[in-house]
Amino acid sequence: MKTTVKGRNYNFCIVAGKGQFFIEATDHVSSRYSFINNLNAILSEFNIGINDKRAIKSQWIVSKKLGSLFFKKALKLLTDNDARVYIERRLDEDRNCGEWENRKKDFL
């Protein structure tokens, strides 16, 4: 499963399948992107504790069933305007700390 949610400042690509789950956020202006599973706001929503090995991973290895559950949860979270605005603010803070080095290439 794969879908994209368009936010105010970011596009969010949610992917679940082939034993993995991740959320990739891409900044509209700079085209910089990051996998955001380990963002505290995301970890909190998914009830991932600090001692869980997934807390430090930006992409998670999961079962098909858990991937499907996480996909639905991420979609619900990111399509909720208030939740998405909150996450976008956290991402702005993260980017301002220089955490986002990767840039999507323009194919136009």
C-alpha positions as a Python dict, from the first residue, in 0.01 Angstrom:
ca = {
    (1, 'M'): (0, 0, 0),
    (2, 'K'): (117, 348, -80),
    (3, 'T'): (-51, 687, -71),
    (4, 'T'): (40, 1054, -55),
    (5, 'V'): (-118, 1314, 170),
    (6, 'K'): (-63, 1675, 72),
    (7, 'G'): (-6, 1910, 361),
    (8, 'R'): (45, 2284, 376),
    (9, 'N'): (427, 2267, 370),
    (10, 'Y'): (495, 1897, 314),
    (11, 'N'): (383, 1598, 113),
    (12, 'F'): (363, 1279, 316),
    (13, 'C'): (414, 945, 141),
    (14, 'I'): (289, 654, 353),
    (15, 'V'): (419, 311, 251),
    (16, 'A'): (340, -32, 394),
    (17, 'G'): (431, -359, 228),
    (18, 'K'): (708, -607, 162),
    (19, 'G'): (772, -627, 535),
    (20, 'Q'): (826, -257, 589),
    (21, 'F'): (645, 58, 696),
    (22, 'F'): (756, 418, 666),
    (23, 'I'): (637, 774, 626),
    (24, 'E'): (842, 1003, 405),
    (25, 'A'): (791, 1380, 429),
    (26, 'T'): (903, 1613, 148),
    (27, 'D'): (924, 1989, 193),
    (28, 'H'): (735, 2171, -85),
    (29, 'V'): (986, 2455, -121),
    (30, 'S'): (1330, 2296, -83),
    (31, 'S'): (1241, 1942, -198),
    (32, 'R'): (1434, 1811, 102),
    (33, 'Y'): (1291, 1493, 246),
    (34, 'S'): (1321, 1266, 543),
    (35, 'F'): (1171, 944, 671),
    (36, 'I'): (982, 1055, 981),
    (37, 'N'): (889, 737, 1167),
    (38, 'N'): (1129, 831, 1447),
    (39, 'L'): (983, 1179, 1497),
    (40, 'N'): (862, 1199, 1858),
    (41, 'A'): (511, 1303, 1749),
    (42, 'I'): (486, 992, 1528),
    (43, 'L'): (633, 759, 1791),
    (44, 'S'): (378, 889, 2039),
    (45, 'E'): (86, 830, 1802),
    (46, 'F'): (202, 473, 1739),
    (47, 'N'): (267, 408, 2110),
    (48, 'I'): (634, 329, 2044),
    (49, 'G'): (831, 358, 2368),
    (50, 'I'): (1187, 485, 2395),
    (51, 'N'): (1313, 133, 2465),
    (52, 'D'): (1153, -8, 2150),
    (53, 'K'): (1417, -66, 1881),
    (54, 'R'): (1188, 106, 1628),
    (55, 'A'): (1231, 437, 1816),
    (56, 'I'): (1569, 491, 1651),
    (57, 'K'): (1476, 358, 1307),
    (58, 'S'): (1332, 575, 1033),
    (59, 'Q'): (1188, 272, 850),
    (60, 'W'): (1034, -21, 1033),
    (61, 'I'): (1035, -391, 955),
    (62, 'V'): (683, -512, 1030),
    (63, 'S'): (446, -797, 958),
    (64, 'K'): (186, -755, 685),
    (65, 'K'): (-88, -722, 948),
    (66, 'L'): (101, -461, 1152),
    (67, 'G'): (198, -273, 835),
    (68, 'S'): (-169, -252, 738),
    (69, 'L'): (-262, -128, 1085),
    (70, 'F'): (16, 134, 1084),
    (71, 'F'): (-81, 244, 733),
    (72, 'K'): (-441, 309, 841),
    (73, 'K'): (-327, 487, 1157),
    (74, 'A'): (-83, 709, 964),
    (75, 'L'): (-346, 793, 704),
    (76, 'K'): (-597, 888, 973),
    (77, 'L'): (-335, 1099, 1151),
    (78, 'L'): (-213, 1285, 844),
    (79, 'T'): (-558, 1352, 701),
    (80, 'D'): (-664, 1515, 1029),
    (81, 'N'): (-589, 1884, 973),
    (82, 'D'): (-501, 1968, 1336),
    (83, 'A'): (-271, 1666, 1373),
    (84, 'R'): (-102, 1734, 1040),
    (85, 'V'): (-41, 2101, 1130),
    (86, 'Y'): (115, 1989, 1459),
    (87, 'I'): (341, 1739, 1282),
    (88, 'E'): (439, 1998, 1021),
    (89, 'R'): (548, 2233, 1301),
    (90, 'R'): (764, 1958, 1451),
    (91, 'L'): (913, 1893, 1106),
    (92, 'D'): (993, 2263, 1065),
    (93, 'E'): (1186, 2248, 1394),
    (94, 'D'): (1368, 1935, 1280),
    (95, 'R'): (1462, 2091, 945),
    (96, 'N'): (1580, 2411, 1110),
    (97, 'C'): (1824, 2203, 1315),
    (98, 'G'): (1982, 2086, 988),
    (99, 'E'): (1851, 1731, 1009),
    (100, 'W'): (1731, 1714, 647),
    (101, 'E'): (2013, 1672, 400),
    (102, 'N'): (1849, 1465, 129),
    (103, 'R'): (1693, 1642, -169),
    (104, 'K'): (1449, 1503, -425),
    (105, 'K'): (1573, 1550, -780),
    (106, 'D'): (1363, 1753, -1017),
    (107, 'F'): (1265, 1549, -1320),
    (108, 'L'): (1082, 1831, -1500),
}
